[in-house]
Amino acid sequence: MKISTILFFCLLMTACMQTKSFHRINGWYYVTSQTTDSLSLTPFLTVKDFDTLRLETDAFGHSVITGVFLQNKSPIWREATKKSIGKRIAFVFNDTVITAPLINIPLESGHFQISNPHGYDLERIFKELQKELSLIHISEPTRLALIS
């Protein structure tokens, strides 16, 4: 009986110590607080909402990814950034926060920039985002027909 009780408590401790993790869709998230896992559960915009992406160089010679949302998604971007004034939003790629800019004003144009403050390989990320976006275009014949 003692062995079964000890085994039960060991299993219980193991189960309690496991952290809950789940896959986050690549996209833009609200930062909800300064604590661990402080992102909203769902993104407010995802890669499927991107119209164009470009890999560019900023004024300091660093790589940045610039993009534009689909025209019908720009109002969501504007409202999300308006709601986030004085707060951060985060771009998540492969379950990792790549950048989390502080929002000072609503961003009205539907344009965004992903910078690299943590040393991530933005060229690799750009290529993977392009690949993801091209698969979305293929799987959405209507959008593909509009682009052609």
C-alpha positions in Angstrom: 0.0 0.0 0.0 2.8 2.4 0.8 4.4 1.9 -2.6 1.2 2.6 -4.4 0.7 5.7 -2.4 4.2 6.9 -3.1 3.7 6.1 -6.8 0.4 8.0 -6.9 2.0 11.1 -5.4 5.0 10.9 -7.8 2.6 10.8 -10.7 0.5 13.6 -9.3 3.6 15.7 -8.8 4.8 15.0 -12.4 1.4 16.0 -13.8 1.3 19.2 -11.8 4.8 20.2 -12.8 4.2 19.9 -16.5 3.6 23.2 -18.2 0.8 23.6 -20.6 2.1 24.5 -24.0 0.3 24.9 -27.2 1.2 26.0 -30.7 0.6 29.6 -31.6 -0.3 30.6 -35.1 2.2 32.9 -36.8 0.9 36.4 -36.5 0.4 39.5 -34.4 -0.8 39.2 -30.8 -1.8 41.5 -28.0 0.7 41.6 -25.1 -1.7 41.3 -22.1 0.7 41.8 -19.2 4.4 41.6 -18.2 4.1 38.1 -16.8 5.1 34.8 -18.4 3.0 33.8 -21.4 1.5 37.2 -21.5 0.1 37.0 -25.0 -3.5 36.9 -26.0 -4.7 33.4 -26.8 -5.4 34.1 -30.4 -3.7 36.5 -32.8 -5.6 39.6 -34.1 -4.0 39.2 -37.5 -2.1 36.2 -39.0 0.1 35.5 -42.0 -3.0 34.7 -44.1 -3.9 38.4 -43.7 -0.6 39.6 -45.3 -0.8 41.0 -48.8 2.9 41.6 -49.4 6.2 40.9 -47.6 9.7 42.3 -48.4 13.1 41.8 -46.8 14.7 45.2 -46.6 17.6 47.0 -44.8 16.9 49.7 -42.3 18.8 53.0 -41.8 21.3 51.2 -39.6 22.1 48.4 -42.1 20.0 45.7 -40.3 17.6 43.4 -42.0 13.9 44.0 -41.4 10.8 42.4 -42.8 8.2 44.9 -44.1 4.7 44.1 -45.0 1.3 45.3 -45.9 -2.0 43.7 -44.8 -4.8 42.9 -47.2 -6.9 46.0 -47.7 -9.9 44.5 -45.8 -7.6 43.7 -42.8 -6.1 47.2 -42.4 -9.0 48.4 -40.2 -8.3 45.5 -37.8 -4.6 46.6 -37.7 -5.7 50.2 -37.1 -8.1 49.3 -34.2 -5.6 46.8 -32.7 -2.8 49.4 -32.6 -5.3 52.1 -31.3 -6.3 49.7 -28.5 -2.6 49.1 -27.7 -1.4 52.7 -27.4 1.1 52.7 -24.5 1.4 48.9 -24.7 3.2 46.3 -26.7 2.0 44.0 -29.4 4.1 41.0 -30.5 4.8 39.2 -33.7 5.1 35.4 -33.1 6.8 33.1 -35.5 7.1 29.3 -34.8 6.0 29.8 -31.2 8.6 32.5 -30.5 8.1 36.2 -30.0 10.4 37.8 -32.7 9.6 41.4 -31.9 7.3 43.3 -29.5 7.1 47.0 -30.4 5.7 49.6 -28.1 2.7 51.3 -29.8 2.7 55.1 -29.5 0.0 56.0 -32.1 -2.6 54.1 -34.1 -1.0 52.7 -37.3 -3.4 53.6 -40.0 -1.7 52.6 -43.2 -1.9 48.8 -42.9 1.9 48.6 -43.1 4.1 46.8 -40.5 7.7 46.1 -39.9 9.3 43.2 -38.1 12.7 44.2 -36.7 15.3 42.1 -35.0 16.3 43.2 -31.5 17.1 39.6 -30.4 19.4 38.4 -33.2 17.0 36.1 -35.0 17.8 35.2 -38.6 15.3 37.4 -40.3 16.3 36.2 -43.8 15.3 32.6 -42.8 12.1 33.9 -41.2 11.3 35.9 -44.3 11.7 32.9 -46.6 9.6 30.7 -44.3 6.9 33.4 -44.1 6.9 33.8 -47.9 6.6 30.0 -48.2 3.6 30.0 -45.8 2.0 32.9 -47.7 2.4 31.2 -51.0 0.8 28.0 -49.7 -2.1 30.1 -48.5 -2.5 31.7 -51.9 -2.5 28.3 -53.5 -5.2 27.0 -51.1 -7.4 30.1 -51.7 -8.2 30.0 -55.5 -10.3 33.1 -55.3 -7.4 35.2 -53.9 -5.0 33.6 -56.3 -7.3 34.5 -59.3 -7.5 38.1 -58.0 -3.7 38.3 -57.7 -3.2 36.9 -61.3 
